[in-house]
Amino acid sequence: MPSLDDLKKRIKSVKSTQKITKAMKMVAAAKLRKAQENAEKGRPYSQKMQNIILNLTQSINDPKNAPKLLVGTGKDKTYLCVVLTADRGLCGGFNSNICKLAKTNFKRIIEEGKLLKIITVGSKGLDQIKRDYGKYIIKKLSFKDKKQISFREAKIIGDEIIKLFNQDEFDKCILFYNNFKNVITQIPHAQQIIPAEVKSSDTKEKSLSYEFEPEEDEILEDLLPKNISTQIFKAFLENAASEQGSRMTAMDNATRNAGDLVDKLTINYNRSRQASITKELIEIISGAESL
Amino acid sequence: MSEKFTVEIISPDRSIIKTESIEVRIPSYEGEMGILKDHISLITFLRPGIITIVDDKVMKFFVEEGTVEFANNNLLILTSSADELSNFKKTSLETLINEAEKKFENEKITDKEKYLLSYKIETLKNISQ
């Protein structure tokens, strides 16, 4: 049985932890609102971009000469995986979920006998991945000192990827990030960006024929690199919102748990205080009786 | 029948404007282009220049690049940079022009970049006058 003093100290320490988690939750909640807004504002751009590319792809007559970014190199040998994670921890399963999904994919790729290359963005993902897959990492990026990630950062990564692609360093590129669904749910997501994944499921507006100026393939050549940066930027925004959402829920839970612990410890504390009082009383009474 | 169609300018981080218009003029890559209602479906991209949206009042935006899609009387402009002309300040304009001119003098750039830059400088100079 711990002494009264020990219990008192523990209660105090748990309470101060609770204060910290509570503050973190508040901060996350405030940041979440902004991040969520940004993510929602960013969605139309990437969606429309996808739509345009879809329309363009459908009107390409000669798929053999289409840009490689769209149709791929025709090989299926080297995979480039871009893992987007946060730079900060204490956000529940946010980073681990992305890494878990990424690692299952890495494992599959290696088992299939294909070459694997990894680019990590954000320091937390790097920490988790480098233990098992350190030798595959070709680049580590981190934007820790940036408060708000803008399109420029996404473009840096996009240009890097395109440069590698043009050097024939990989055949397929997969992006890992968390999709922000709502505050409690974030879904880790693997998206193939090279060659561009074109969903042909909604073919309602397929019959539209477009006039192109300049030619289709020229537009595509301009648009596809842009699309890659756009997709990365979208992933960034989704990730930022997910991180704050995840942190908020995690910190909310932590605050609640700390509260429960304080309650339990307080009961313990009161019990042992009562016990010591009773003990003292017994000692006095039995002392008086023996006289 | 109204003679209007919808115009939307979207940048990666926000929707800049969504409105209706009678006529929109865009600096397409191969030349200025005016779009009216029931224009044929079109996809093109932009060079630096000014987008003019004509409605009850006229709005002008400076863009550096972008992609345009027109379909079903919906004009969609995707661009990473679009600023309303009234937001430009004289001093910032001058720095922009200087930067562009410096890049222009650099001999390593390609003809395409030169072409785009020359338009950028020209448009910016026009604005600053």
Interface residues (C-beta under 8 A of the other chain):
Chain A: N38 K41 G42 P44 Y45 S46 K48 M49 N51 I52 N55 L56 S150 F151 A154 E205 L208 S209 Y210 E211 F212 E213 P214 I219 D222 L223 K226 T230 F233 L237
Chain B: I10 S11 P12 D13 R14 S15 S28 Y29 E30 M33 I40 S41 L42 I43 T44 F45 T67 E69 A71 N72 L76 L78 S80
